[in-house]
Amino acid sequence: MQKIKRLAVLTSGGDAPGMNAAIRAVVRTAIDEGIDVFGIYGGYEGLIHGEVMPLSRRSVSNIIQKGGTFLKTSRSEAFRHKAGRKRGAEVLKEWNINDLVVIGGDGSFHGAHKLYEEFKVNVIGIPGTIDNDIWGTDLTVGYDTAVHTALSSIDKIRDTAASHDRIFLVEVMGRHAGFIALQVGICGGAEEILVPEKETTLGHLGKMIKTWSKSGKTSSLMVVAEGHKLGSANEIAYKLKNNFNVDCHVCVLGHTQRGGSPTATDRLLASRLGYHAVHALLNGKTDMMVGWSNNHITHTPLIETWEKKKDLDAELLKIYRILSS
Ligand code: F6P
């Protein structure tokens, strides 16, 4: 066991429901181990500006059920550069802190890895992003809630689509990853699911729309991940109108997917990972992410979390058309 006297925690990148639950777990586990805990407000940007505050057990009362992150977050441009990271490391040193838990996605993990590599700050990452696109963990904190939020909107859209005999294109988040699109598409009974990982042509969409109407469908729903090569849902609707004279209604779910009270699955995951992040540091682990795979806690070198690619479930990609036919 390492002797750690002081530890800091921050949230970085896009917020995700469950981040508060993760902070709470880190703070209370550390205090239980006799460690003084500090919260860094505003992610790496806040670190650079010295936004460090002591946290107590009571600082994290009544937040497990709250969306967002009470520590606030940022996408820091300055921290992408060594000068920014140097300033961040200096701030930590001024506070006599050499151990840091970073809750965020791959961009945040890049920053954490550099902080360790260049300035020997011990870092442990907790995967917190609605995108679920992190290698080394089956789930990221926030993904399950985002899926539930998107799905409840899709169910509502289905009602109105069916009443008016309409085709809907629903755009969900995921610039580079189709995890949300695939899961809500399957669970919402979507006729078509467009994910960035898989190419689809406009011609194929036109053909599918004809098939649906021939098979007696009076309404249908396509789920589009925002990063699809064919364009945004609005652009795809425009192209379908121009090329096939097909009218599609569009609903962009946008940032609604990032908010809201975390599901039980996300609270549980965040609580587990928060606890294990502190214990990883105590056990001398650094430059790693704690994750959850096959019902076990995992420790993955940060570099692998973005260098290795987590694939979409190939079977789901294959079967959704059969199930919605
Ligand atoms: O990484 C999470 C995410 O919500 C992505 O799905 C989305 O593409 C992006 O963040 C949006 O980021 P921002 O809120 O900074 O525009």
Residues whose N, C-alpha, C, O or C-beta is under 5 A from the ligand:
A	BS01	F6P	G14 T129 I130 D131 M173 G174 R175
